[in-house]
Amino acid sequence: MTSRAEYCVLACAEAWRDNGEVLASPMGLIPSLGARLARRTFSPDLMLTDGEATLVGPDGEREGWLPYRQHLAMVTGGRRHVMMGASQLDRFGNQNISCIGDWVTPDRQLLGVRGAPVNTLNNPVSYWVPRHSRRVFVPKVDMISGVGYDSAAAAGPSATRYHRIPRVVTDLGVFDFETPGHTMRLASLHPGVTVAEVRQATGFGLVIPAGVPPTREPSATELRLIREVIDPDGRREGEVPS
């Protein structure tokens, strides 16, 4: 039986389908497993890094050097697809990883904006949320770190040129912004999850089409790769328990 974590790995991998020769920048365990699965299956041209300055193959073996100037050129030209986390996300895809509460006197200090503004304005950015809840999916983020569709549109053509949020993957399902107003839509449900559960765990009104499909089943080859090659120690189950 396919576990919930394995559906999440597959859903993250699908974010890089048909991306071509771009740099995958997954942040977190499940997205990293997904990027490696995509490279080994339907996105063989995907480039992976060790997180520092080396291009690596699907087994982590060194393939080449990625100098910082080249990395910056890829970032500013749209040739990278990042999958980040989020402490808060709103209906337009604005992301917050900086602080909870008022910016002047926050209730909680988080990571800071880091590279989120540059990431979201210069290349596609997807998101991974291991615990789908109303604390994360909020009507309005307390501070914009990653730029959403409404914020990019308000800033003008220079902000929208490379801006794109292909998907959001959570432990409940897959979401996108393929709606006329670029608001978040439920694209698929992981098996065993209901629409009612997703509504209950989301702090704003999602676009929910009729007949939401299930997240696709992994093939026998994909399951073997996840279980025997990419994550033989089963670390995925610690992040998304069955």
N, C-alpha and C positions, 0 to 999 in steps of 0.2 A: 504494500500500500504506500502511496506517495504521501509524505508528511507535509504539513503546512509550510515548514521551512523550505522544503524542496520546491514547492510551488512558488515561494517568494524568490528563491534563487533563479528559477526559470523566468519569472516575470521581470526581474532585474536584467537578466541577460537579453530579453527581448527589446529593452530600451536601445541596445546597440545594433539591432538588426538593420541591415542595409545602410549602415553608416559609412561604409567604405574605409579608406585609410585615414582614420582619425585617431587621436590619442584618447584612450579611455582613462578617466580619472575617477575611479570609484573610491568613496570614502566610507569605510566600515566593512565589516566582515561579509555580510550577505551580498552587497553590491560587488565586492571584490571577487567572490565566488562566481557571481553572475557574469562579470566581464571575462573571466577565464573560460567559462562555459561558452560564451558567445564566440570567443576567439577559436575555440576548438571545434566549433560546429558551423554555424551559419554566417559568421563574420570573420573569416580567416585573415582579412587585411587589417583588422583592428590592431592598434599598437598599445602595448602595456608597458608600464614603468615599474621600477622598484620603489617609487615614491620619492626618489632623490634625483639622480642624474643619469640613470641607465635605462635603456630600452631592454625589456626582457621578453622571453618567449612564454608560452603557456605553462611551462614547468619552472619558470623563474630563472632559466639560464640566460646569460648576458647575450644580447643581440647587437648592441651598439651603444654609443654615447649620445646623450641628449643634453647638449650645453644649454645653459639658462637662456641665452639669446634666442636659440631656436625654439625653446619652449614658449617664450614670450611671443614669438612670431606666430606660433600655432594658436595660442590663446587669442590674440587680437585679430586673427583671420577666420575665426569660426571653425577651426579644424580640431577641436577638442570637444568631447562630450563628458561633462562632469555628472556624477551622481552624488549629491550631498545629503546630509541629514537636515532636520529642521526641529527646532523647539516649538515654533508656531508656523502655521501656514493658513492663509485665508483663501477665499473663493477664487481670487484672481492669480493665485500662485505667489503672492508676496511671502517671503520667508524671513523668520527672525531667529538668529542664533546669538543675539547680543545681550539682551536683558529682558526681564519680566517686570512689568510695571512702568511707571513714568521714568523717562530717560534721565531726568535730573536726580531723582531719588528712587532708583529701582528697588523693587522687592528682592530681586535676585540678579546678580551679575553672571552672565554666561561667557561664551568664548570671545565675544566681540564680533564685529562684522567680518573680520578676516578678509578673504578674497571673494566673498559672495557677490558684491556689486560688480566687480570686474568679470567674474565668471558668468553671471547671468546676462550681462550686456554684450559679451564678446563671443560666447559660444553656447550651444545648447546645454541646458542643465535639467536633469531629472532629480527626483527626491526619493529617499528611502526612509520610511517611518516604521520602526518595528513594533510600536504600540499605538494603534489608532485610537485616539480619544479626543474628547472635547477640549482637553488642555492643549492639544497640538492644533487641531482644526478649529480655528477661532474665527469669529466674524471679522475682526480686524487685528492685525499683528501689532504688538506694542512698539516695535521699531522695525523698519524695513532694512533687512540686511541683503537678502537676495531679492532682485527686482521682479515683480509680477507683471502681468499683461497690462493692467490699467496704469501702473506707474510708468512702464516703458512707453506706452502710447502718449501719456501726458508729457513726457520728456522730448518726444519728437523723433524724427527719422534716424538721428545718430544713435538713439537707444534701441530702436526696433530692428536695425539692420541684421544683426545676428541673434537677436533675442528669440529664444524658443524654449518652452518647457514641454518636452515630449510626453513625460508620464510621471506619475507619483505612484509608488508601490508601497503598500502597507501590509500588515499581517492579516488584513481583511479582504483586500482586493487591489485592483489596479484602476487608476484614475487618469484622465487627461483633460485637455481644455479645448476639445474639438466642438465648440459651440459658437453660435454667432457673436456672443459677447465675451468669448474667451473666459468663461467661468467654469469651475471644476465639474467634471462629469464622471459618473461611475461607468467605467469601461468594461470591467469584469469582476466577478466575485470568486474568491477562492472557494473550492468545494467545502460544503458544510456551513458557509456563511450566508446569512439572509440579508435582503435589502433593509429590513427593519433594524437589524443589528448595526448596519452601516449608518443609517439615519440617526440612530440613538447615540452613536459615538462621534457624530460630526456636529460642530457648533454652528453650522450655517446650512442653508438649503442647497443641496446638491442637485445638479441636473441628472435625473435618473430616467433613461429611456425605457420604453417597454421591452420586456424580454432581455434583461441584462444577461449576457452569456457567462458561462463559467470560465475561469482562467484555464488556458489550454493544458492538456495533460502532457507531461514530458514523455519523450520517446524512450524506448528501452535503452538506446545508446546514451541519451542524456542522463538518465537515472544512473547508469553504470558509471559514467564520467563523474557525476557528483559524488557518488558513494565510494568509488574505488580509486579515483585519480585526483580529483580536485579537493575533496574534503573527506578523506578516509577516516579521520578522527571524529567526524560528526560534530564539529564545532557549531554548525548551523543550528542544531537542535537546542543549543544553549541560548541562542538569540531569539529564536521563535519556537517555543516548546510546542510539541504536538498536543 
